[in-house]
Amino acid sequence: MLDEVNHSFNVKNDFNKGRDDMKEFVIGLDLGTTSVKAVMFTKDGKVKAEAEQLIKTFYTTDGHAEQDPDVIVSSAVFALKSVLDETGASAENILGIGFSSAMHSLICTDGDGHALSKAMIWADGRSRKQAKELMSSKGPDFYKLTGTPIHPMSPLTKLIWMKETGYAPYLESGYIMSIKEYIIYQWFNERVTDYAMAAATGMMNGQTLTWDEEILNTAGLKEEQLGETVSADYQLTELNPIIANYLKLPQDIPFVVGSADGQLANLGSSGLEENCLTISAGTSGAVRKWTNRFNVSNGQEVFCYAFTPEHYITGGPTNNGGVAIDWLKKTLNYHGTYEELIMEAEAVSPGADGLLFLPYINGERAPLWDQDARGSLIGLSISHGIPQYARAVLEGITFNLYQIYLSLGTAGEEAEVIYVNGGLSRSTLWVQILSDIFNKPVQRTESHHSAAWGAAWLVLTSLGEKSSLQQIKENIPLGERVEPDEEQHKEYVKIYERYSKFVKAVMEDV
C-alpha cells in the first residue's frame, strides 16, 4: 500500500525555535476532495505543523469523477508520518488524532472490506437521470426524511444508478462505505460512521439518526451493508500494528471518528454559535448555519445534516468556488499566480464594467440543484480584459453564495457576522467583496484549517481535556475582521438585481 504514493509533501513548522518547551499536541486529519491534510495543533488552536498530500481525481466527459481509495489511505498515512517526523514529536507528545472528511463519497467493497470500485466523489454526475426520476416520485418525501437534497452528489442516487445499470462492483459488494469509513476499516477493523457522514448519504432519517428502511430498499441495500451510526466523539482504538509501527505510535493511541468537513469547519471557525453564518470557499463552497433541530425547506433549497442529536447544520453547497478561478486562469493562459490573478480585479469597480458571470461551469448544487446547469459570461465587450474577467468571476462566485444565503430566509437574516474559511478566504479583496455583497462583517480566522481544528477539538473533548464543544469558542485564534462598505453594498444591490434575472432565466431552462 505504502509504495503507491508520491512522497512529495508541503510541510510547514515552527519547531526550530527549540524543542525543550514542547507542549502536548493534537492532530486533525482532514480528508478533502483535492488533498489529505494532517495538521498538528496546540490545545488552544495554534497550528504547529501541517502536511498535505494532493489527491488526483479522474474525470471523464460522461460525468465520472473518481479517486483511488487505496491511494487516499496511503496519503493519510504519509501525511501523518510527515507531520510527526518533521516536528520531531514523539508518541508521548500526541494526545490523539481526529478525522474530518468531505461528504458524499461512495466505495463498493467485498465482505473483507477490500475495494471493488474506485471512490465516486460528490462531483460524480453519472446519476443525473436517476436523480431527476427520483424527484418526480419519492424524492420530495425522502428529502423531508433525510434533509439531503435529491441530486447526483448523494450516494443514494449513485446507488440507484448502480442498481439500474447492473454496475458490477455494486452487485458483488458486501459493504458500502465512504472514504472515511474505508480508512477506519483498514486501520481499525471497525465499520462505523458518524451522524454527519451518514446524513450526507441521503439514507439516514434526520430525526431518529438511524438508517431508513424504505430508502435502503430503493437503493437495493440491506442495513448490514452500512456502518453503525455513532456520535462524533466515538473513540477508535487498536490501530493496525503495521501502520502503528510505521508511524511510531502506540496501537492504543486515541483516534476519534470525528465528523464531516462542513460541520467541523463551522465548529472550528465559529464554535456552536447560532447567530452567525459560516462560509467555506475552497474548490467548491458552502453557506452554513447551526440550528438546534432538524428542519427542511418546502422547495429543497437547503440541506439539514446532523452533527450531534442536539446540533444540526443547515445551508447549501455550491460546486463553483475556487474552481472558477482555476478555470479562468487556464482559459486565459494566465502566467501569474492565482493570487496575482485575483488582485487584477482590484483595478475594477464593483460590477466589472458591466460584465456578469454566472458561475455554473461545473453544474450546480444550491441554489439550482441541477448538474446540467452551465455558466455564462454576460455583457462581454471588446474593452473587457483580465481585470474585468477576474472581477466578474469573483463577484459571480459571491452572488451565488448570497443567493444560497437568501434561501435560508429569516434564519440567515438573523446572522450578525460571517465566519469565513477555505482558500479564497486568504484573499483580502475577495473577503471585502463578500462583506460588501452580504452587508455583514466578515471574521477571518488565523488559520484556514478550520475543519482540522474542529476534528482536533473533538479529540480534546472526547478525552476530557476540554469540558465541552462550546468551549472551542475561547480557543479559536481569530484574524482580521472586515467591515462592509455601505456605498459598495448599495451598488451591489443593483448589480445583484440584474444577476438574479439571468439566474431566473437559467432556472426556467433547466
Buried (B, 14 or more C-beta within 10 A) or exposed (E): EEEEBEEEBEBBBEBEEEEEEBEBBBBBBBBBBBBBBBBBBBBEBBBBBBBBBBBEBEEEEEBBBBBBBBBBBBBBBBBBBBBBBBBEBEEEBBBBBBBBBBBBBBBBBEEEBBBBBBBBBBBBBBBBBBBBBBBEEBBBEBBBBBBBBBBBBBBBBBBBBBBEEEBEBBEEBBBBBBBBBBBBBBBBEBBBBBBBBBBBBBBBBBEEBEBBEEBBEBBBBEEEBBBEBBBBBBEBEBBBEEBBEBBEBEEEBBBBBBBBBBBBBBBBBBBBBBEBBBBBBBBBBBBBBBBEEBEBBEEBBBBBBBBBEEBBBBBBBBBBBBBBBBBBBEEBEBEEEBEEBBBBBEEBEBBBBBBBBBBBBBBBBBBBBBBBBBBBBBBBEEEBBBBBBBBBBBBBBBBBBBBBBBBBEEBBEEBEBBBBBBBBBBBBBBBBBBBBBBBBBBBBBEBBBBBBBBBBBBBBBBBEBBEEBEBBEEBBBEBEEBEBBEEBBEBBEEBBEBBBEBBEEBBEEB
